[in-house]
């Protein structure tokens, strides 16, 4: 395939992708499909339980713990690798389920992270 053909194919697929994503965003409750979750929504989710966001980037790994009534808490994760993230997610899910009291849960989360 020539570069021009490959470029044209890429453009065609990109346009089809955009049309598909736009059509999904027209569906009820899917307005923010593939967009970052707005802070207000995360705060709402934190009404039931703390929300933990694990940020993965070339600069490093960071966990952000969101609360209903307090400012988010940032925890650097300097020793984390992509492999350990999977295990960490399972551990965090268990902590959130096993500790309904926010203060106890937060202490356990901070100790794990």
C-alpha positions, 0 to 999 in steps of 0.5 A: 500500500502506498503512503498516499493510500495508507493516508487516505485509509487512515483519514477514512477510518478516523472520520468513521471513528468520529461519526461513531463516537458522536452517535454514541454521545447522542444516546441517553447518559452517554454525553461524555463518552470517551471524555474525562469524567468531570470533577462534579461527577467524581465528587457525586460518586464519592458520596457513597464511597471514596473514589480512587483514580490511578493516574498513569503517565510517562512522568510516573504513577499517582493515586488521587483519592476523592472524597465527598466533603474534602479536597482530593488527596494525592499519593505519589506511587514512585515504585509502581509498575504497570504490572503492579497496578492490576494487583493494586486495583484489586486490593483497592476494590477489596478495601472499599468493600471491606471498610464502610467507615470513611476514616478507617478506609482512608487510613487503610488506603493511605497505608497501602499506597 
